[in-house]
């Protein structure tokens, strides 16, 4: 009897364990409705939808709607009707942050709204430049960490007519480098930014040979890149693909004023880049 009782106890215990495991498994699978938005399109007009992150996939429910990513950018979807008065259809978009967004699409000869923006983190609706398999939501997070980090790079600055331009932080995370710039406007005249660009250049220029210049395009830019109000300063973080600088070359960072003459340039050598501070 003792042996039978022990076997029964073990059997009951196993059954309870299995039921608990099944209950836990079932509890992890829950359905959640994803909000569906609405958009109207026309034959003769283009509707633009700006997403907070790069578009990695698009599925259209009907051939009556034409869709494409805007040329040269990654997070703007352009829609247009292929024929008039088509029945309602839908379109699904997957973005680089791993989210699915769905729209119901109707025909309207005169759409009331032609430009839609899905607000991202912090209300940003910036245009996203192409990236290579980089999760932009994570990069946005690491850019904020770089902006707030107390680690500083020293000695990389330029100043002219009351504008101080500094590269005061170089960080590394996996396959990207994060460059933190600070622009201080010590005048009462707003500094409107025309260009902020990065180039790898030759240290010495020969009259007999063409100067080699390679532009480094950012994966993500965080911060105000439009204007620095008088008596204030801006912090801007560039996230760029991982790089080092070859011998006899340097990184040139150009800051140019719109409709003005306050242009600045930083020269960064490889010994500064290889001292990049890790961000985790």
N, C-alpha and C positions, 0 to 999 in steps of 0.2 A: 504493500500500500504506500509506503514511504516513497518508493521509486516512482510509482504512478503519479503520486501527488507532486513530486518534484518535476516530472515531465510536463504535467499539466500547468504548473506554475510557469515553467520556462516558455511553454507554448503561448500562454496568455500574455506573458511579458513581450514576446516577439510580435504578437498581433497588435498590442498597444503601441509598440515602437513603430510598426509599419503605418498604422493609422495616423500617428503623430507626424511622421515624415510626409505622408500624402497631404495632410492638412497644411503643413508648412509650405509644401510645394505649390498647392493650390492658392495659398495666400499670397505668394509672390507674383502671380499672374492676375493682374487687374486691368480692366478696360478703362480707358480715359478718353473722352471725346476731345478731339483737336479742333480748335476754333477754325471755322471756314470763313474767309473773307469774300467780298464781292467786288467785281470789276466789270466795266463795260468797255467794249472796243468798237471801232468803226472801220470802214473800208479805206477812207481817205486820211485818217489820222492815226498817229502812233501813241499808244499808252505806255508809259514808263513806270516800272516798279523798282524802287531802290531798296535793297536788302542790307541789313547791317553787316553781313558777311558774304564771302564769295559764293557764287552759285556753282554747285558741283553736279547737279542733275535736274532735268526738267522732263515731265511727262504731260502730254496734252491729250485730253479726252476725245478730241475731234479734229479732223483735218480742216474744219471750218475756221480754225484759229491758227495764226502764224505766230511763232515765238522765237526769239533769238537773244543772246547776250549782246549788249551794246559793244560796239567795236572798241577795243583797247582797254576795257575795264572788265571786272569780274563779278560785280554785284548789282548790275543794272539789267533787268529783263525788259525787253521791248515786245509789245503785243499789238497785233493788227488783225482785222477780220479778213478771211479769204473770200467770203461771200456775204451778202447782206441777208438780214432776217433769219439767221441760223437759230436752231433750237438751243436752249441753254446747255452748256457743257462745263467742264472743269479743267483745271490745270494744277499740277502738283510740283513743288520745287523743294529740292534738298540743298541746304547751304553748308558751308564749311564748318559750322559749329555743331553739325550733326542733327539739325532740326528740320522737320518737314512742315512746309506751309502750303495750304490748299486754298484755291480761289474758285468760286463759281463765276463763270464768264457768260455774259449776255451781250447781244448786239444792240447798239444804240448809234444812230446816225450822227447824233451830236452829244458825245459823252460830256457830262458835267465836270468830270475830273480826268485829267490826262496824265498827271504825275502823282504817284503814291509813294510814300516812304514808310517802311516798317522800322520804327524807332528801335535802335539797339541799346546797348549798355550805355548809360550816361546821356541818352538822348542823341547819340552821334548818328549821323547819316552821311558819312564820308564815302567818297568813291574809292573802291578797293582795287588796287592794282594787282596784276597776276602774281600768284604764288605757286610754289611746288609742294603739294601735299602738306601744307602747314595749317594747323588748326588755328584759325584767326581769333577765336574766342580765348584760347590759351595765350596767344601772343599779346592780346589786349591786356590780359591779366599781368603778364610778365613786364609789359611796357609800363604799367602803373607801378609795379614794384621797382623798376629802374628809376622812374621819376622820383620816387620817394626815398630811394636808398641814400644812406649817408656817405657811401664810398665815393671818392672824388678823384678825377684825373687832373693833374696840375700842369700849368705851363702852356696850355693850348688855347690861345686867345688872340683876338684882334680888336682894335678899337679905332673908331674914326667919327668925328663930328658928334660926339655924345652917345654913340651906339657901341656897346660892349658885347662882343660875340664870343662865347666860350664853348668848348667841348669839355664838360666837367664830369663825364662818366662814360666808361666803356665796360660793357657787360657781355657775358656769353651764356647761352642756354642751348644745349644740344647743337643744332646746325644753324643757329642764328646769332648774330651779334646785335646788341642794342646800344645805340649811341645816344647819349643824353646831351642836348644842347641847351644853353641858356642865352637869351637875348635881353639885354638891359637897355632901356631907352631913358637916358638921363636928360633928355630935352623935353620941351613942351609940345613938340611937333610929332604927331603919330608917325610911326614907321610902318609903312605898308609893304609887305613882303611880295616881291615879284617872283623870285626863285630861291630855293634852298636845295642845292644839288651836290652830289658826291662824285668825284672822279679819281681814278688811279692814273697818275701822270709820271712822266720821266723827270728825274731830278735835273738833268742837264739837257738843254736844247741845242741841237746842232743845226746850223743853217743849211747843211747839205742833206739832212734827213728829215723826214716828216715826224712831227711829234706824235707819239702814241698816247691816246687818251681813252680810257675805258670808264663809262659811267656805271655806277652801282645804283640799281633801282631798289627802293625800299619795298619790303613785303607789307609793312604797315607803318603808318605815321600817326602818332598820338600827340595832341596838343594844338594850340592855335597857330596855324601857319599862314594866317591872313594879315594880321596887324599886331603891332606892339604899341599900345597906347602910351602917350607921353608920361614920363615919371613912373613907369612900371616895368615889369619884366615878364617874359614868357619862358616856360620850359617845354621843350619839344623832344620827343623820343622817336628816333628812326630805328625800325627793326629791319635788318638787311641780312641776306644770306651770309653764312660764315665765310670769312676771307682773311688772308694775310697779304702783306705787301711785298712784292719781289725786291731784290736788291736794286739800287739805283732808281727806285720809284718812291712815291709818297701819295698819301690820300689828300686830295684837295677838296675842301668843303666851301662852296660858294654861297654867299648870302647877298642877294641883290635887292635894292629898293625899287619899288614901282614908281615910275615918273619922278625919280630922284637920283642923287649921286652918292648916297651913302652905301657903298658896296664894300663888303668885307670878305676875307678869305682865310681859312685855317689850313695849316699844313701839318699832317699827322704822319709820323714815321712808324715803321713796323714795331719798334721796341715798345711803343705805347699800346699798340693793338694786342700784342702777345701777353700783356699784363691785364687783360680783360678779367673782370671780377665775375665769378660764377653766380648765377641766379637760379634758385631751386624753389 
